């Protein structure tokens, strides 16, 4: 099975890493139209985990994300 590289030189990867380090709450909109809010716990080349305010943790495939923005 081929290995997928995690390229930390990409701006999108660095931006998400900064959101993780700063524990910034985000609004994450999926291509289905669903909006989830919480904090990103980790990311890998294909997925990320979002911890919602109610404690629920959800693994989300990156290809399902329409946008991520810091919550105001």
N, C-alpha and C positions, 0 to 999 in steps of 0.2 A: 504494500500500500504506500503511495507516495506521501511524503511529509509536506505539510503546508507550512511555509515559513511565516513567522510572526515578524513583520517588517516594522520595527519601531521608528524608522526614518519617515514613515508616512504621516502626514499631518493629522489625518483622521484617527490613527492609532494613538498618537501623542495627545490629542485633545481628549479622548476618552480616558487615557491614563491619568491626565491631570484632573478630570472629574472624579476619578476613583481616589486619587491621593488627597484631594481637597474635601472628600466626602460631600460633594455638592449634590443636592436634590435635583433631579431631572424630570422632564416630561418626555416620555418616549411614545411616539405614535407609530403604530404598526400599519402595514399595508391594508389590513382588514378594516382600518378606521378606528380600532380600539386605541385608547390613550391610557397609558400606565404611568404612574408617578412613583418615584422612590430614588434610591441611591444605587449606582452601579457598584457591585462588589468586585467583580473580576471580568476580564475578557480574554478570549483566545482567538485564533484566526477565524473561527466560524461562529462563535456564540459569545454571549455575555450573560451575567446573572444580575438581576435587579431585585433589590430588597425593598419591598413596599413598606409604607408606614405601619401597616398592621402586622408586620413581621413575616408576611408571606414572601418566599423567595421563588423567583421564576427564571428559568433558563430560556433565553430568547435567541433564536437564530438571527444573525445579523442580516441575512437576506430578507427577513420579514419586516425590517425597520424602515419606515418612511423618513423619520427624522428624530433627532435627539436635541433637546435644548435645555439649558439650565432653567430650573423653576424659579419664578420670582416671588 
